Amino acid sequence: MSMILKNAKQLSIVTALIAAGMLSACGGSSTATPTAVSTTPTPPVLTNQLYTQTNEQANVIVHMSRNADGSLTLQNRTFTGGVGSNGVKFGDTTNTSVPDSLVSQNSIVVSPDHMTLFVVNAGNNSVSTFAIDQGTGNLTLKKVNATAGLFPTSLAFSNGHLYVSFEGGSEKLQAYNVAADGSLNLIGAYAVPANASNPVSPTQVAMSPNGSFVFVSTGTGSNAVATYAVNADGSLSSPILNTTGVVSPFAGTFVNNSLYLSTDIADKALAAFSVNGGNLTPIGTPLTSAQAGPCWLVVTPNGQFAYVGNGSGPISSYVISSNGSLTLKNATEAKDSSKVAGDSWISPDGKFLYTAYLADDQVISYSIGSDGTLTKVGSPIPMNTVTKISMQGLAGI
């Protein structure tokens, strides 16, 4: 009998605790001190994945997993449902395939929560949205979205909004709201200004780390970076045109909210800028590597090193000082190809760099030493595209 009473008393206590918890959760009163709700996002579970696109007629995302030593393992291929450029540049009527046909950085991006992947399909003016399986990294196509522009090339995502730049049309920057089913709903379409003497041909759209500004490199015939303040609904304000002294800025990357780097094609260089809202102020002069076609750019998470992919083949490395000034570490930090060291991505722990060699149809892995030195690891992963030069873009988790 005493055992029965003891169990009954325990059950009563548990029941009371559950009832109190339910009352509190539903907004009822409680004499207990309320517990603050954490505003820190739950860290994403899925890691160690890498993605690129073949950019072929029947466009495909190539999915690779990242191993502990930094090497890659090919996992699978998933059709985007859209049409790539097949290595043909915008407006080329000869149908000639060349490396870097999108002339851009960030043609494929992953959302910060690691749940969604976006990719451009330049051949039919669309953007595909994928769900990322949090156990395997495999992709499920959610939606192929027709856009309101011509030849989409670069993407940036922030706070449920996707920003897309285009080679063609009069409104070469567009903002979209991303729905739960992967649909893109147009918020606004914007002209991209440049200096008066050259046409606008955006090469990249990028989001500031705090989500307050969109930065657009206005193209290889311009010397401007256009910046747009982001409104509460995801729409954009009128642009600020920064004539930066950089001739033909191609890629730009934030080191932090107050420091921005840009490649400088004409000067074969990398440039640094302090950021004040949407305004850029040069820090020193562009630092040359003497390597032709410095286009693609990534920075280590700790902000110590920058790596530039050159159209001439090698990867150049730079040291970033605390005041934003740059030092050339090695003009040929990695030289595993004589052809187009293209889009790169660095792992969140800063230990590994991955580069898509656009004219060699493969992705190569490197470890990053404590002094920024790159060491090749594992075997290259071939893309096996038909043209051998159509692949583009690189994004990971």
QUIHU-V351630 format. One record per pair of residues at least 12 apart in sequence whose C-alpha atoms are under 6 Angstrom apart, sorted by the first residue. I is the first residue (numbers start at 1). J is the second residue. D is the distance in Angstrom with one decimal. If there is no record, write none. Layout:
BEGIN
I|J|D + I|J|D
END
This chain:
BEGIN
44|113|5.8 + 46|134|5.2 + 47|397|5.1 + 48|65|5.8 + 48|66|4.7 + 48|397|5.6 + 49|64|5.9 + 49|65|4.5 + 49|66|5.6 + 49|396|5.5 + 49|397|5.1 + 50|64|5.1 + 50|65|6.0 + 50|395|5.9 + 50|396|4.1 + 51|63|4.8 + 51|394|5.8 + 51|395|5.4 + 51|396|5.9 + 52|393|5.4 + 52|394|4.7 + 53|391|5.8 + 53|392|5.7 + 54|391|4.2 + 55|84|4.3 + 55|85|5.9 + 55|86|5.6 + 55|390|5.6 + 55|391|5.3 + 56|84|4.7 + 56|86|4.1 + 57|83|5.0 + 57|84|4.9 + 57|86|5.3 + 58|83|5.3 + 59|79|5.9 + 59|80|5.6 + 59|82|6.0 + 59|83|5.4 + 59|84|5.1 + 60|78|5.4 + 60|79|4.3 + 60|80|5.5 + 61|77|5.6 + 61|78|5.2 + 62|77|4.6 + 63|75|5.5 + 63|76|5.4 + 63|77|6.0 + 71|365|6.0 + 71|377|5.7 + 71|378|4.7 + 82|121|5.5 + 83|121|5.3 + 83|123|4.7 + 83|124|5.3 + 84|121|4.8 + 84|122|5.2 + 84|123|4.5 + 85|122|5.5 + 85|123|4.5 + 86|390|5.5 + 87|101|5.0 + 87|390|4.3 + 88|101|5.4 + 89|101|4.6 + 99|358|5.7 + 99|359|5.4 + 99|389|5.1 + 102|153|5.6 + 103|203|6.0 + 104|203|4.3 + 104|204|5.6 + 105|204|5.5 + 106|154|5.0 + 106|155|5.6 + 106|393|5.9 + 107|119|6.0 + 107|120|5.8 + 107|153|5.5 + 107|154|4.4 + 107|155|5.8 + 107|393|5.2 + 108|393|5.5 + 109|395|5.6 + 115|131|6.0 + 115|132|5.1 + 116|130|5.6 + 116|131|4.8 + 116|132|5.5 + 117|129|5.9 + 117|130|5.1 + 120|152|5.9 + 122|151|4.5 + 122|152|5.1 + 125|147|5.9 + 125|150|5.6 + 125|151|5.2 + 125|152|6.0 + 126|145|5.3 + 126|146|4.4 + 126|147|5.3 + 127|144|5.9 + 127|145|5.2 + 128|143|5.8 + 128|144|4.4 + 128|145|6.0 + 129|142|5.5 + 129|143|5.3 + 129|182|5.5 + 130|142|5.2 + 142|182|5.5 + 143|182|5.3 + 150|166|5.9 + 150|168|4.7 + 150|169|5.8 + 151|166|5.4 + 151|167|5.5 + 152|165|5.8 + 152|166|4.3 + 153|165|6.0 + 153|166|5.7 + 154|204|5.4 + 154|205|5.9 + 155|205|6.0 + 156|206|5.4 + 160|178|5.6 + 161|176|5.6 + 161|177|4.6 + 161|178|5.7 + 162|175|5.9 + 162|176|5.1 + 163|175|4.6 + 167|201|5.5 + 171|189|5.7 + 171|190|4.8 + 171|191|4.3 + 172|191|5.7 + 173|189|5.9 + 173|190|5.2 + 174|188|5.8 + 174|189|4.3 + 175|187|5.3 + 175|188|5.3 + 194|224|5.9 + 198|221|5.6 + 198|222|5.9 + 200|218|5.7 + 201|218|5.8 + 201|219|4.5 + 202|217|5.7 + 202|218|4.3 + 202|219|4.6 + 203|217|5.7 + 203|219|5.3 + 203|250|5.6 + 204|216|5.7 + 204|217|5.4 + 209|257|5.8 + 212|229|5.9 + 212|230|5.3 + 213|228|5.4 + 213|229|4.5 + 213|230|5.4 + 214|227|5.6 + 214|228|5.1 + 215|227|4.5 + 217|249|6.0 + 217|250|6.0 + 219|248|5.9 + 220|248|4.1 + 221|248|5.5 + 222|248|5.1 + 223|243|5.8 + 223|246|5.3 + 223|247|4.4 + 223|248|5.1 + 224|242|5.4 + 224|243|4.5 + 224|244|5.9 + 225|242|5.1 + 226|240|5.6 + 226|241|4.6 + 226|242|6.0 + 227|239|5.3 + 227|240|5.2 + 227|278|5.4 + 246|264|5.6 + 247|264|5.9 + 247|266|5.6 + 248|264|5.9 + 248|265|5.5 + 249|263|5.5 + 249|264|4.9 + 250|263|5.8 + 250|295|5.5 + 251|263|5.6 + 251|296|5.7 + 255|303|5.5 + 258|274|5.5 + 258|275|4.5 + 259|273|5.8 + 259|274|4.8 + 259|275|5.6 + 260|272|5.9 + 260|273|5.2 + 263|295|5.9 + 265|293|5.4 + 265|294|5.4 + 268|288|5.3 + 268|290|5.4 + 268|291|5.7 + 268|292|5.7 + 268|294|5.8 + 269|286|5.7 + 269|287|5.0 + 269|288|3.8 + 269|289|5.7 + 270|286|5.4 + 270|287|5.3 + 271|286|4.3 + 289|331|5.2 + 292|312|5.3 + 293|310|5.0 + 293|311|4.4 + 294|309|5.9 + 294|310|4.2 + 295|309|6.0 + 295|310|5.8 + 296|308|5.5 + 296|309|4.8 + 296|342|5.9 + 296|343|5.7 + 300|350|5.6 + 301|350|5.8 + 304|319|5.9 + 304|320|5.1 + 305|318|5.6 + 305|319|4.8 + 305|320|5.6 + 306|318|5.1 + 309|341|4.7 + 309|342|5.3 + 310|340|5.9 + 310|341|5.4 + 311|340|4.1 + 312|339|5.7 + 312|340|5.5 + 313|337|5.4 + 313|338|4.3 + 313|339|4.3 + 313|340|4.4 + 313|341|5.0 + 314|332|5.4 + 314|334|5.6 + 314|335|4.4 + 314|341|5.9 + 315|332|5.6 + 315|333|5.6 + 315|334|5.1 + 316|330|5.8 + 316|331|4.4 + 316|332|5.1 + 316|333|5.2 + 317|329|5.3 + 317|330|5.2 + 317|333|5.8 + 339|359|5.5 + 340|357|5.7 + 340|358|5.7 + 340|359|5.8 + 341|357|4.8 + 342|356|5.3 + 342|357|5.4 + 342|358|5.7 + 343|355|5.8 + 343|356|5.4 + 343|393|5.5 + 343|394|5.8 + 351|367|5.8 + 351|368|5.1 + 352|366|5.6 + 352|367|4.4 + 352|368|5.4 + 353|366|5.1 + 358|389|5.8 + 358|391|6.0 + 359|389|4.7 + 361|382|5.9 + 361|383|5.5 + 361|388|5.2 + 361|389|5.7 + 362|381|5.3 + 362|382|4.3 + 362|383|5.5 + 363|380|5.5 + 363|381|5.2 + 364|380|4.7 + 365|377|5.5
END
